[in-house]
Amino acid sequence: MIESFEIKMENGEEVLYCYMNYNYEFSKEFFKELKEVGFVKQIQNWVKKNHISFYGKKVVVLASGIVVASLLWKEAPVMETPDFFSFSSPAITQTISDVSILDSIPRIDATENLQQSEIPTVEENNPIQSTVEEADAIIHDSVSASPSEATQTQQEEQPQVPAITNPITIYRNGTKVVLEFEEYVAGVVAAEMPASFHTSALQAQAVLVRTYALKRIEEGKVLTDSTDTQVYYDENRLRAEWGSSYEFYWNKVKEACQSTQGQTLRYQGRYIDAVYHSTSNGKTEAARNVWGYEVPYLQSVDSHWDYNTTFYMNTVSKDMNQLLSLFGITNVQDGDIEILSRNESGRVSEVRIQNQTYQGVDLRSILGLRSSDFDISLENGNLLITTRGWGHGVGLSQYGANGMAKEGYSYQQILSHYYPGTSIS
């Protein structure tokens, strides 16, 4: 059920972050165990079974980079037997007596990596390919985490001093790995963007990877090799991905990183929240529509280069029985589902399902959709959903950046377009 975990210090207390395996999320096994023991008990059993030395009270559960629940462990630490959790999630309805609600419909967490957060399964819709075509590496909500709290007040603070971060430490399945910083940057670029992309797009990605990592380190947070921060691939993984093309692609990625070595993206002297995503719907999304507050350099901008790309449009059919369980209803008929409004970027703002209204970004999380720009309808007893774009839509569109690069734009121009008001330093 849980693929990995991380314990962080927040406000002087330990917080346990649990990352659900995408292949498990919403699977038959998930719903079977959910029915038998309940979601809270699933998490409780997993923590006890793995003997996690955690002595805080708050547990955050993420699936594909999206927060699906916040749990409050009452009184006793996890290594003992807790009385109960408090729990609230729009995706799973469960009654628990004598509890306090931490979050109702939590917003996006850790890495749409931002990266789309989400790691799609290879069989369903992962852009990973065994060939050397355009989609030969993971594209997802890179750094799907919401911008840090510091962003909201950074304009009043003094410009930061560049961090000295060589070597750096990342965590791989809970194990510390020490890497040269630029080696880490190249490994992330190789994992997060297809190496077949234009050099200018790879250069733009390198600047963002470096910026994201330095900002996170400066804030005292850890880096991992997965989508809760940024995906990192080592040589063995890249050789498996690229095969006989390894030398060619690795040299291409390294050259793109070396040509931007040390460069970061800043707003008013401070590292930006370098969020990015795979593919937009033709416009990027403003941060306020995803995370609920303004970020000056994360506004909606044109990204028409995405229209004809590989992952622009996708149609999926959702099993109605699973959906009925998710929404706690017994039946859905024509007219029970209606898109009420869209925002300025064309993404869904509100959806009505019977008598309940959902935010578009929350419904995207619940249903595991590629994008919050979608059409939804009933067909042959199933829910038919067509999405446009892939990811939360905030910041740089990777496929859009490649489209700009093909038209002759430099990486500096690409970054200036997607993050207005920023500068490279």
Summary of the structure (lengths in Angstrom):
residues: 425
radius of gyration: 20.9
end to end distance: 42.3
largest distance: 61.2
contacts: 1489
relative contact order: 0.13
helix: 30%
strand: 24%
